[in-house]
Amino acid sequence: MIILILLDNIKYDLIEPNIANKYAKLIKDEIKKLEYNPQRFSIIDIKAKNYTNIHKLIIKNHIAFYRINDNNKIVNIERILYGASNWQSKI
């Protein structure tokens, strides 16, 4: 869902469907790599309500924020935000 909104913005607002499709593949590939070593990216240092143990994965101009559920061996992508934005205030 998060990826679809981001890609719709690129595809329709910027009118670049080819770029959106390539970016979708890049994002999916980078997130898929978390399957093998989700701990490799740092935990963000922001003291926000309900945002503890959030890791950040930088993907070109965007940052994917995720949590690791060790019990179920699942990585939950919480948000993907534009890296040059004031992402700290959007957490």
Rosetta blueprint (number, residue, H / E / L):
1 M L
2 I H
3 I H
4 L H
5 I H
6 L H
7 L H
8 D H
9 N H
10 I H
11 K H
12 Y H
13 D H
14 L L
15 I L
16 E L
17 P H
18 N H
19 I H
20 A H
21 N H
22 K H
23 Y H
24 A H
25 K H
26 L H
27 I H
28 K H
29 D H
30 E H
31 I H
32 K H
33 K H
34 L L
35 E L
36 Y L
37 N L
38 P H
39 Q H
40 R H
41 F L
42 S L
43 I E
44 I L
45 D L
46 I L
47 K L
48 A E
49 K L
50 N L
51 Y E
52 T L
53 N L
54 I L
55 H E
56 K E
57 L E
58 I E
59 I E
60 K L
61 N L
62 H E
63 I E
64 A E
65 F E
66 Y E
67 R E
68 I E
69 N E
70 D L
71 N L
72 N L
73 K L
74 I E
75 V E
76 N E
77 I E
78 E E
79 R E
80 I E
81 L E
82 Y E
83 G L
84 A L
85 S L
86 N L
87 W H
88 Q H
89 S H
90 K H
91 I L
